Amino acid sequence: MASYLQIENISKSYGAKILFDHIGFNINEGDKYALVAPNGTGKTSLMRIIAGKDKSDSGGKITFLKDIRIAFLEQEYSFEPGQTVWERLKENESHIAKGSNGETVKDYEREAIKIMTEFGLNEPDKMMGELSGGQIKRVALTEMLASGADFYIMDEPTNHLDIDAIEYLENFLSHSRCTLLMVTHDRYFLDKVCNIVMEMDHGKLYSYKGNYRNYLEKRQERIENYNSETDKVKNILRRELEWMRSTPQARTGKAKYRIDAFHDLKDRAGQVLSSSKLDMSDVKFSTHLGNKIIDCKDVCFSYGDKCLLNHFTYNFQRYEKVGIVGKNGSGKTTFINILAGETGEDGTLTGSVERGESVRIGYYHQEGINIEEDRTVLETVNDTGLLNRFMFPHDMLNNKISSLSGGEKRRLYLLTVLMRKPNLLILDEPTNDLDIVTLDILEEYLQEFEGTLIIISHDRHFLDRLADHLFIFCGNGEVKDFIGDYSGYRAFIKEVEKKDREEKRLSQRPQKETSCKRGEQDKPGKLSFKEKKELEHIEEELKMLNSEKSELESSLAADSLDYEYITKASQRLAEINETIDVKETRWLELSI
């Protein structure tokens, strides 16, 4: 198996803060690595160095296998707002779809159209500057996946995507033969796609083969073993300390090595690893929450002709935990803005929304807030207990906001919401840019939260742990209530879809003819005259359909096709494949 990437002796620090020091690792062909670590420990810096966007402080060596095609997905995607979606994708075809040997991938356009369709990017002529964050991420992913690269390097690929898009990407990567290195906080996504978890901890790398659960188990074993060794070192240190405190005559020049070893032991004895479990025993939550939370009656909301909420009626209860899911643009954020009383001046709102007098709302906005960059962590959140619980230790409290990573800023913003001790928490995509360790802590905090919780999230693991039921935003203002967690909902939907496909197949099956003569029965296994004719007709149809399919596939493999032709041809090919499935099923029924 070929080595696709070899990393040797790379380092990165910012001022006095060392992110990683002289690290190295190897990725082989077909490996799918997930890199996990707390925010601010250097994940993105490492990815940028590997992708050639930044440099190692210690020089070091980064070696890719010759001639493999590499595609890099950054968290922030650069584009010209005045370009259309298709212009953007076409512009990047020339260098995205090339390897070091300059060989262009011929089917880039066809793949781009196919992936755009799957992602729901149905307006290729729309300006990039008019797209939402989720749509921009879809364009970036289309550009990457259509390139046919051998090696994908991806930094938080699921950020800003709705769950349907995440599941498509998950399926694409899990079935692809590509090699992959990605940073992700999505634990279900990691579990489905990756076969190796690489953790960055205190500037060192640890690799674990297997899924996320195996990683958690092996990581805990490593921490326990490390701390057990620390206890042994402490016992040795006590004996050495007694020797160091003995009479000066005992410490001759010949024993200098013991003095040096003593200082090494002292450093090692002070290192204890933590699994970052949250102690909730002394957490003080909000004040009393009355019986009335938010009562919605016949609520409608629309922007012009677009209906986002249609006659919604629901009374929120004390202590319930509601998850909100649906496609991007279906009205989820607008809905929670209405609940919080932040609808703004645009749009038309009818119906009534009444909030209880005891309700104290804490609202975490998806876009975050502007925190003054010259303030310190402690000046922003003056609660050392809460800061320590959410991984802001004492030595970070005087750090300026400007020195924090993007994920650390999001974590601090979350604390500005929690520190007000709300009894109704409204969270809009709280998992974006948060690391896995922080998510585990936040989940434990919210499980113990003594109030009502309303969450918009694309993180399925997060929803499964927290939501008692789901509001499903179906589009056109329709909202359905599903009792259960997200995994239960997806299992239900798949069963419904399976049943619908079966009913469609059965409805397309011609009914068997009854005998023309009264009392006459067909012999077992013998076809009627009409069935024989039907069988002959199906065989002729299948020949024509397969011939048309071959012609379309050949034409789509040609170079320099225009967008309109590729779109129509791809749609026709999908129709043919569906028809062939139906015809072949009926052919088998008649032939057996």
N, C-alpha and C positions, 0 to 999 in steps of 0.2 A: 504494500500500500504506500503510495507516494506521500511525501511530506509536503503539504501545501504552504505551510508557514512555519518559520523558525524565528523565535524571538530570543535574543541573547543580551543580557547585561544592560537593560534600559532603566532609566530613573527619571523621576519628575518631582520637583518641589516648587512651592511658591513662597518666597521669603524663607522664614524659618520652618514652615510646614512641609514635611517630607511626605509625599503621597505614596510613592513606592521607590525602592532602592535596589538597583542591580537585579531585577527580576528577569525570568526567562521561561518560555514554555514552547510547546510544539503542537501544531494542529495538522492532522493527517487528512487525506482525501476522504470525504464522506462524514467526517466528524461534524457534529452540530453542538456547538458550545454555547452555554448561557453564562454570562459573567454577572455575578451578583456581589453587591457590597453596599454599605451605607452611603447615603449622599455625602459628597464632599471628600470621598477617599480616593478619587482618581479614576473612576470608570471611564468617563467621557474623555479625559486626558489620554488614557491608555489607548482608547479606540482611535483618537485623532492622530496619535503618533504612528500607530499601525497603518492607518490610511494615508500617511504622508502629509497630513494637515498640520502637524506640529513636530517638534524635535525632542529627542531624549536629552536630558542634561548630561548624562554620562557617555554620550556617544552610543555605544552598543551596536547591535546588528539586527536588521529585520530583513529576512530573506523569503520571498515568495517563489514557488515553483515557476520556472520559466514558461511563458506563453499562456498561463491561465488568465481568464478574464475575471476582473474584480469589480464589484459594484459596492459603493459605500452610501449608506443612508444616515445622514446626520439628523439630529433632533430638529434643527432649524433648516428649512428648505429654502434655498435662494431662487428667486424668480423675478421676472419683469412684470409688474402689474398690468401693463398694456398688452401683454401677449395673450392669445387664446390658449386654451388647454392643448389643442392639437399642435399649434405652433411651438409651444414649449416642449412637447414630446418629440416633435420632428427635429427641433434645434439640437437636442441632446442625443439624437440617434447616432450621430457621427462619432462621438467619443465614448458614450456609454456602452455601445454595442461593439467595441473593439477590444481586442487583447493586445499584448505587447507586439504581436506579429502583424498588427494592422488589419486583421481579417474581420470584416463586418458580418454581423449576424443577419442573414438575408430575410428572416421572417419577423423582424422587429415590429414593423407596422401591424402585421396581422395579429401578433401576440398582444401588442399594445391595445388594439381595439377589443380583443377578446377579454383582456383583464379589465379595461375600462367598463365594459358591459357588466362584468361580474361585480365590480365595485359600485355600480350605479352612477357612473359618470356619463350621463346621457346627453350632455350638452358640450360637445367638443369645441364649439365656437364661442363659449362663454369666456370672458376675460378672467385671467388668473386673480386680478385684484378684487373680483366680485365673489370669490369663493370663500366658504367657511373654512375654519381650521381643519375640520375633518375631511373636507373635499381636497384641500391642499395636500394633506398627508396621503390621500388616495392617488393623487397625481404623482407624487414622489415615489410611491410604491409601484405604480404602473411602470414608470420609467425604469425602476430597478429590475422588476421581475421580467419585463419584456426584453431586457438586455440579454437574457440567456447566459448570465455570468456563471462561472464555475464556483466562485467564492463570494458570498454575501457577507458584508460587515454592516450590522444594523444597530443603531442606537435608539432604543425605545420605539420599536416599530408600531406598537399598538396604541400609543398616545393619540388621543383625539378621534379614534375610530369608534363607531358604534359596534355592537356585538356581532351583527351579521357580517360586517367587514372583517372583524377579527377572526371569525370562524372560517371565512373564505381564505384569509391569509394563512391561518393555522393549517388548513387542509392542503393548500398549495405547498407550503414548506415541508410539511410532514411527508408528503408523497414525492417531493423533489429529490433528485440525487445530488443536489448541490452540497457544498461545504459551507458551514455557517458559523459565524461568531456574532453573538448579539448581546446587548444589554437589555434586560426586560424586568419589569416588576410584576408582570402578569403570570401568576403561578400556574393556572390551568394551561395557558399558552406554552409556557416553559415545559410543562409535563408532556404535552402532546408532541412538541417539535424537537426538543433537545435530548441528546443521549449522554451528555456530560455537563455537569455544573461546576464552574470554576469560581471559587470565592476569593475575593481580595480582603484580607483581614490583617490590620496593623502592618500594611505595606508588603505582605507576603501573599503568595498565591497557593491555593489548595484545590486540587481537582478531585471530583467524585463522579465515577461512572454510574449511570442510571438516572432515575427520575427525581423529581423534587422531594418526594417523601424519603427516598433513600439518602438524598443530600442532607435532609434535616436530621435523620438518624445518625449518619456518619459524622456530621458536624458536631452533634452533641457528644458523641463518643470522643472525638478529638479534644473538645473543650474539657471534658471530665478527665481524660488522660493527662492533658497539659496541667490542669490544676492539681491533679494528684502528684505529678512530678514537682510542682511548685511546693507542695507540702513537704516532700522529701528534702528539697533544697533548703527549706526553712529550718528543718532539723539539723542539717549539716551546718547551716549558717550559725545556729546557736553555739555549736561546738567550736566553730572557727572564731566566733566573737569572744568566747572565753579565752581562747589562745591569744587573740589580739590584745585583750585586756590584761594579760599576764605581765610579769616583770619585763622591763625593757631588755634585760640580758637574754631573754628567750628568743627575741626577734633579731637574730644575727643576719648578716648579709646573705648567708646561704639560704635563708628562709624567705627571701624577697618574693619568690614565685608564689608562696602561700599568701602573702599580703595582696599581690595582684589578683590571685584567685578569689580572695575574700571579697574584693570589690565587685568582681564578676558575679559571684553568688548573691551579693546584696541586690544587684540590679535584677537578676533572674527571680529572686524571691518576691520582688515587688510586683511581678507580672501575673495577674489573675484574669482569665478570660471570662466573659459573661455571655449567656445565651439571650440576653436582652428581654427577659420576661418582665412584665409590668406588675408591680406590687400595687394593688388597688385598695389595700386595707385602710389607708388613711385619706382616700380621695373624698373631697367634699363636693357634692354635686349641687344642683340648683335649688331654689326655694320651692315651696309647695306648688303643685300643678293641679288646677281645678278640673271639674268635670268637662267644661267646655274648652275645646282646643281650637279648631277651625271648622266651622260649619259652612259648606258650600251648597248652594241651591240654584239649580238651573243656570249654571255659569257658562257663558259663551264668550269666546274671544276670537277676533279675526283681524288680519292685516289686509285691507282692501278686500279682494275676492278670496283670499286664502284663509280658510277656517282652521284654527289650531286647537280650539276647544269647543265642543258642541253639546250643550245642555248637560253639563257635568254636575252631579249631585252626590255629595258624600260628607259625612261627619267624622272627622278624625278623632281617634280615641286616645285616652291617656296610655302612655307606655308602648303604643304600637310602633312597629318598625316597618316602614314601607319602602320598597325598592321601586324605582321608576326606570323602565327600559323602553327602547324604541329607536327607530332610525334617526340619524342626524336630520334636523330640520322638521321633525314631527311635532314639535311644540313642548318638549319636556322642560327646557329652561324657562320658557314663557309661563308655563304652568306654575312653577315654584316661585317665579317673580310675583304672580298673582297672589299666591298664598302669603308671601311676605309683604305684600302691599307695595311692590316696586315695579309696577307695570309701565311707568313713564307716560308720556303724552301720546305716543303713537298707538294705533290700533283701537278697536272698538270692544269694550267690555260691557256685558250685560249680566243680569243675575245678581246674586248676593254672596258676599264672602264675609263672614263674621268671625272675629277672633275673641277668645276668652280673655277676661280681664287679668288673669294670673299668668298668661302666656308671656314668656320672655324668649324671643327668637334669636338664635345664633345662626347667621347665614354665611356659609362659605361659598363664595362665587368662583366659578370655573376660571375666570380671567385673573383672579387674584386682586390684590390692591397694591397701590404704590406706597411702599414703606421708605421713609427717609434713609438714604444710603449712608449718611454720616452718623446715624444713631447706632448705639450698641445693641447687642442681643438683649441684655438685661434692661436697658431703657425701653425697649419695645414690648417686652413681656416681663413685668416685674413680679415674677413668681418662680423662685429658684427650684421649688419642688416639682412644678409642672415642667420646667425646662429640663431638669435632670431626667425625668421620666421619659421625655421625648428626645433623648440623646443630645442634649446641649449640656455637656459637663461644665464644671466650674471654670476650667481653663479657656472656655469659649465665651463666657458671659460678657467679657469686655471687647469681643471682636466686633468690628464694624459690619453693618449689613452689607456693605459693598464687597467685603471679603468672602461672603458666603456663596456656595454653589447654588444653582437654580433650584435643586431639590431641597436644600437647607432653607432657602427663602420661603418655599411653599410650606414647609413644615412649621416655620416660625409664624407664617400667616395663619395657619390652622390653629396655632396656640393663641393668637390674638382673639380668635372666635371663642375657643374653649375657656379662656381665662375669665370671660364675662359671666360664666356659670349659667348658660341658657337652660331652659327646661324643654324647649322645642328646637331641635337642631335640623337645619336644612343644608344639605351638602350636595354641591353640584360638581361631579367628577373629582372627588377628593383624592383619588389614587394617582392622578397624573403627576409624574415627576417624583413621586415618593418611592423610596427603596423598599425592598421586601421586609427588612427588619422593622422599619417604621410602620409599614402596613400591619404587621403582626401586632405591634404595640397599639396602634389605633383601633384595630378590631377588638382587642381585649378591653380597651377603654370604653368603646361604644356598646359592647355586650353588657357592661355593668352600668351604662348610662341610665339614670333614673328620670327619664323623660320620653317624649315622643321624637321619633327619628324618621326623617324623610330623605332618601338618598337617590340621586341620579348617578349611576355608575355603569361603566362598560366592563368592570372587573368582576368576572363571574364568581371567583373564589370569595371576594369581598361580599357580594350579594348573598351567596349561599350561607355564609356565617352569620349574617346580620338580619336579613329581611324575613318577616313573617309572611308577607304577601306582596304581590307585585301589581303595579299599574302598568299595563301594556299600552303604549301609544301606537295606535295602528295607522295613523294618518287621517286626514280630513276631519280632525277633531274628535275621532272616536277613541275612547279609553275603556279598556276592559280590565277587570279585577281578577287576578289569579291567586288563589290561596295556595301558598307553598313557596319553595325557594326557586332559584333560577334553573338549576339542573332539572328539577321536577317539571318546570314549565317547558324546557327544551325537549324533554322526553315525551311530554304530552303533544307538543307540536309535531314532532317527528312521527308519532303514531297517527295523528290526524292526517298528515301529508301522505303517509303510506296507505291509509284507508282511502283517501281521495284518488290516489293513483290506481288502486285496485278497482274502485268503482268506475273510473273512467275507462279502464281496460275492458271491464265487463260490459259497459254500455256500448262499446264499439264492436263487440263480438256479435256477428249475425245470429239470429235465433234459428235453431234447427227446425227444418220443415217437418210437419207431420205428414204421415202417409196420405196419398191422394185417395186410396181405396179404403173404405170402411173396414176396420178390423185388421188391416195389413200392417205388419211390423217389419222394420228393417232387420236384417240379420246382423248379429253382433259383429262389429268391425267393418261392416259393409257401408260404403258411402252411397247416398242417394245420387240421382242424376244431377240435381242442382248443386250438391256439395262437390261433385267431381268437377263441374264447370267452374265453381268458385275456386277450387284448388288450382286449376289450370290458369285462371285469371290472376291469382295471387303470385304464381311463379313468374308470369310475364311482367307483372308490376314490379316485383323485386329485381328482376333483371334491369328494367329501365331505371329504377331508383338507384341501384348500385352503380350503374353506368353514369348517371348524372352526378352522383356523389364523387366518383373518381375524377370526372372532368372538373368539378368545382375545386377539389383538393389540388389538382394539378395547376389550375389557374391561380389559386391563392399562393402557390409556391413561387410564382413568377415575381420578378423585380418590378419596382416603380409602378405599382397599382395606385389608383387614386382612392381617396378615403371613402367616397360614396359607393364605389364598386365593392370594396372590401367589406363594408358594412352590410350591404344587401346580400352578398355572397355568403357571408358568415351566418346571417339570419336564415337563409334558405338551407344551408347545410344542417343547421340545428333542426329545422322542420323535417328534412329528409331523414335524419337519424331517428327522430321520434316516430315517423311513419313506418320506417323499416322495422322498428321494434314491435309495433302493433301487428304488422303484416306477418312477421316471422312467428310471433306467438300464435296467430290464427293458423298459419301453415302447419305448425307442429300439432295443433289440436286436430286438424283434419288428417294428418299423415300417420299419427300413431294409432 
